[in-house]
Amino acid sequence: MNLMHDIPARMEEELVDILARGERVRVERIVSWGQASPAGFWYDQPEHEWVALLAGAARLRFAEGDRVVSLAPGDALMIPAHVRHRVEWTDPGQPSVWLAVFYP
């Protein structure tokens, strides 16, 4: 498996591939081409999320403190459960490839 293969040239919606799943963990590859969270939408997940950006560029916004985090290839971030956040922006000119691990 190569996480950088089989990336569509353009997409209307993010592509989410579940790479591995267990009783208490899920690993996903997410590909974005300029997608962002809808206006007013916030993720409020019951599980922790560790995410790494493998390619592209992205910005996440966190509700608490209205904090924005810019991500470049190689950057990783831990998002604890129930921390409200949203994808503010992903680069529309190239794929942003994420590796995300969700766990309780």
N, C-alpha and C positions, 0 to 999 in steps of 0.2 A: 504494500500500500504506500502511495505517495500522496501526502496531503495537498500537494500543489497540482496534481493531475485532475483531469475531468472537470475543469472549471468552465462553465458556459461563457461565451463571449459577452453576452448581456442578459439581464434578467429583470423582470418586472418586480419580483419579490425575492427576498433573501432565500438562499438555498441552505437547508439544514439537513445534514447527514448524521445519523446516529452511528458512531463508530464502535461503541461498546456499551453494554448495559448490564447491570447486575441488579440485585435486589435493592441496593441502597446507593448506587452510583450510576451516572450516565455521562458518556463522553461524546461530544458533538463537534463536528466541523461545520462552521457557519461561513457562508460566502456572501458578502454584500457588494453591490455595485451602486453606490450612491443612496442606498436605502437608509432610512432613519425611522425612529419611533413616530407614530402619528402625534400631531399636536395635542397636548394635554394628557397623553398616555404615559404612565409610569409602571415599570416592572416592580412588583412587590412579591417576590418569590418565597415559597416556604422552605427552600433549600439554599445552601451556600453555593456560590459559583466562583470558581477560579477560571479566569479567562486570559489567554495570551493572544496577541495579534501577531500572526506569522508573516503577513504581507499586507501592503496597502497603508491606509491611514484612517483614523477614526477619532471621534470625540464622544465621551460619555458624560452625561450630566447627572449629578446626584441631588436629590431634593433637599436634603439637609445641608444648609449653608449655601445652596445654589452653587455647588462646586463643579467645575468642569475639568475633566482629565483628558488630555490629548495622548493618543497612543500611536506609536510608530512600530515597525517590525521589531520583534524581540521583546516588547514591553508586555508585562503581565500584571494582573490586578486581582486581588481577592475581594469579592463582594459578599459580605455576610448576608444570611437570610433576612428577609424583610427590610433590607436597605433599599429604599425607593430610588430607582435609577432609570435612565432612558438612553437610547442611542441618539445622540444629538446630530451626528453627521458621520457619513463615510464617504470616502473619495469617489466621485462619480466617474473618474477617468481611469480607474484601475480596480481590480478586485481587492477587497479587504478580506483576508482569510483569517478566521478566528478558530482557536481550539478552546473549547469550553468544557469544564468538568463540574458537574452538579452532584452534590452529596448532602446528606442531612447534617 
